[in-house]
Amino acid sequence: MLRRYVSPYGKYLWGSVILNILSAIFNIFSFAIMIPVLKIIFRMDETMYEFIPWSTANLKSFFHVLMNNFYWSVNESIITHGAVMTLILLSLMMIFLTLLKTSCYFGSAAVMVPIRTGIVRDMRMEIYNKILDLPLGFFSEERKGDIIARMSGDVQEVENSITGSLDMLIKNPILIIFYIGTLIFISWKLTLFVLLFAPLMTWLMGVVGRNLKRKSTEAQALWSDTMSQVEETLGGLRVIKAFLAEKAMSVRFGKVTDAMRRKNARVATRQSLAHPVSEFLGTVMICIVLCFGGALIVSEKSTIDAPTFIFFMTILYSVIQPIKDLSRAAYNIPKGMASMDRIDRILNAENPIRESEGAKSITEFNDRISFRNVSFSYEDGREVLHDISLDIPKGKTVALVGASGGGKTTLVDLIPRFYDANSGNISIDGVPIRDLTIGSLRSLMGNVNQDPILFNDTIFNNIAFGVEGASEEQVIEAARIANAHEFIMDKEEGYSTNVGDRGCKLSGGQRQRISIARAVLKNPPILILDEATAALDTESERSVQEALERLMHNRTTIAIAHRLSTIKDADEIIVIDQGRIVERGTHDELIAKGGYYRKLHDMQAL
């Protein structure tokens, strides 16, 4: 995960490493001042130190020369200024080094903020762009609420668990390395004794946190169920209230939230073990070392004196905190990685709609759209279209009629490659659509659907959607053609009126005319109408139908219709039943045949 997301923020990462190194160094030296302070207080050091020229120091003897010259300067200060003044000077030096240490610590945390926030932003953008890139078929298998949960809850969990632990993953190893190096420098025997307990501590931490990732995955799956039910409830409030189903929905939602509460409680309980376990193990280790070191000091063979041992214990206690933080990270990261796995199911989803190598760009439509023996089945194996062959000449209007579920919408979805046919070939001007770039193919087409999709934005921006640099005059002209200009100007804010979520502030006919105006502005040579007037009342249908007739003028139009009165004048009517073409011809020809189309017509007439 770090390889994928941290590389753009390398300069911040190196800044954090450098500042953490400085913080560790200043911390060690601030505590090292305790040794001469304690020796002065307890009058323990009678050694007379001689100054060693710095020029004689090499890499091996640098620390020896540094410590010798430091003690020499302390002795000189005691002789010159007295013990009390020297004690004050050493205390001030300790305060200054602590100030430097805390400043570096703050700086190391501050430079991590752009990394943490940047990773979360990049992750959300990657998921969003992947959602835009995936084909429609992917979303027929996934719940919208689940996808929203992964983009919100799972990304938030990654931010809290992984990026929140990132500074600990950088800072704590640096502190541990420097502190353990200092412990070895003070007394390698004591340090070796301490390190014997490290594997035991690591093993005990692993026992507690081993199945945290699995439990976290289950908890996040329940979060997805919760979001899905919220999304379903918001979309179906009218039906819930009409059928007095509030209590049933509340019980249904309560079951999911109770299950999530129980699962989260287990995860949180296991996480809460991190601090007490590490606290207990750390205290046990300190006490054991205290006994062992104390025994060394009271013996005659001790290699360190009491002040140095106190410094050793201080550094040892300091190394326990970063170990605790690492153990906390070891608990948090599996929880975040469980969410990362769920996110990767979207990011790693394959898009079967791919452009072929050397795909051509198409800029105009000159002849015809051709279907040749086209069949299509969904992933579950259910066949929707079977052996479809037809031609749609330029400038003609071809209508698709038939019972719901017969495959009409799927047929037109194959043209812009929302799906790919399982067999057969679809071509435009003799070029297979698989050999065309997807962008140029879809640029030839405009869609007007039964349920007009508007975005929570102004009327102007909804009409100009997808058309870069559209001028006010162009948008108004498109609205006039779509019979929308008058009702727009009746609004208090005119074209700046916000349409609300999915256009909820407009009537059905108004939403549809905005949708038509959008298609007019795009000015596509091929127009796809998917039951564009099916959901409208008679008066709205008249206004929309007039707008559609203007839009269809001199365009190639494929119209899906249930109301046969709207497609009587089509150049050809294709009757589809259970994925097959059963009849085709003009309105009069099909009426004369007395077949399936005549039956549909008579039912509507009745």
Secondary structure, DSSP 4 states (H G I P E B T S, - for coil): -HHHHTGGGHHHHHHHHHHHHHHHHHHHHHHHTHHHHHHHHHT---PPP----GGG--TTTHHHHHHHHHHHHHHHHHHHH-HHHHHHHHHHHHHHHHHHHHHHHHHHHHTTHHHHHHHHHHHHHHHHHHHHHS-HHHHHHS-HHHHHHIIIIIHHHHIIIIIHHHHHHHHHHHHHHHHHHHHHHH-HHHHHHHHTTHHHHHHHHHHHHTTHHHHHHHHHHHHHHHHHHHHHHHHTHHHHHHTT-HHHHHHHHHHHHHHHHHHHHHHHHHHHTHHHHHHHHHHHHHHHHHHHHHHHHHSTT-SS-HHHHHHHHHHHHHHHHHHHHHHHHHHHHHHHHHHHHHHHHHHT---S--PPTTPBP-----SEEEEEEEEEE-TTS-EEEEEEEEEEETT-EEEEE-STTSSHHHHHHTTTTSS--SEEEEEETTEEGGGB-HHHHHHTEEEEESS----SSBHHHHHTTT-TT--HHHHHHHHHHTT-HHHHHHSTTGGG-B--GGGTTS-HHHHHHHHHHHHHHH--SEEEEESTTTTS-HHHHHHHHHHHHHHHTTSEEEEE-SSGGGGTT-SEEEEEETTEEEEEE-HHHHHHHTSHHHHHHHHHH-
